[in-house]
Amino acid sequence: MSAFIVDYIKPELLILIPTLWLLGEIVKKTQVKKTLIPLIVGISGVCLAGLYIFSLLPSFNIRCVLSAMFASLTQGLLCAGGSVYAHEIAKNIRKNK
């Protein structure tokens, strides 16, 4: 997992992994179907990554915007995937105790 994080997720966006994990735990306690939680976490990850990435744009030309959209999508989904992966590992460790 560490090579995955270092190689693909921007270091400043790593904070999204525990944030999205916490969001998933909060959503789990609501009336939302459990099957929708990964979708909610994924969309939230893309939106939060987008907020950060778009805030750093030097200009709003089409090339910068398209690049930021791509980075937001990939970084948000990678962080959401890392969050779900970490949750599953923690769940399996608790189950095996």
N, C-alpha and C positions, 0 to 999 in steps of 0.2 A: 504494500500500500504506500510506503514512503516514496518509492520511485515514481509511482503514479502521481502523487501530490506534487513532488518537486518538479517533475518533468512537464506537467500539463496545466496545473492550476497556478495562476498568478499568486505570488506570496501574499499580496495585500488582500486577496479575496478568500484566503483560507479561513478567515473568521466566519464566513458564510456556512461552513460545515456544521459547527456546533449551533449556530443560530438556526439553521434549517432543521436540525435535529430537535431542538427545543420547540420550534413551530410545529413539527410533526407530533410531538408529545402533547402539545396544547390542543391541536386539532383532534387527536385521538380521544380526548375527554369530552368532545362535543357530540352532537347527533349525526355527524357526517359519517357516511359509510367508510369502513376501513380501506376498501379498495380504492377510494378516491384520494387517500392521504399522499401517496407518491406523486400523483398528478398535481395536487395543491403545493407540495414541497417543490416540485420541478418548476412550476410556473412562478412561484415566489422566488426561487433561486435565479431564474432568468431576469425577473423584474429588479431584484436587488443588485445583481451584477450589472444590469443596464444602468441603474442609477449611478453607480460608481463610475463605470466606463464612460458614460455620456457626460459626466461632470468634468472629465479630463480632456474632452475634445478641444483641440486647438482652434478649429474652425468648423463650421457646419456646411461644408461642401458635400456633395453626394458621395465621394469616395470615402471621406472620414465617417460619414453616417453609416454607410453600408459596412464598413470595417467594424465600427462600434456595435452594430446590430449582430454581426457574426460573432464577435468576441463575447457579447452579452449572452447570446444563445449557448455557445459552447461552454463558457465559464460557468454560467448558471446551472446548466445540466450536469457538468462535471461535479460541481459542489453539491448539488442535490443527490447525485449518485453516491458521492462520498459519504454524505449524511445517512442515506438509507443503508449503505454498506456497513458503516460504523454501528448503526442501530441494530442490524441483524447480528453482527459479531457480539455486541453486548448482550443481546437477547439469548443467543446460543450459549454464551458463557454462564449467564444466570441459570439457564435451563440445566446445564451439566453439573451444577454444584449440588 
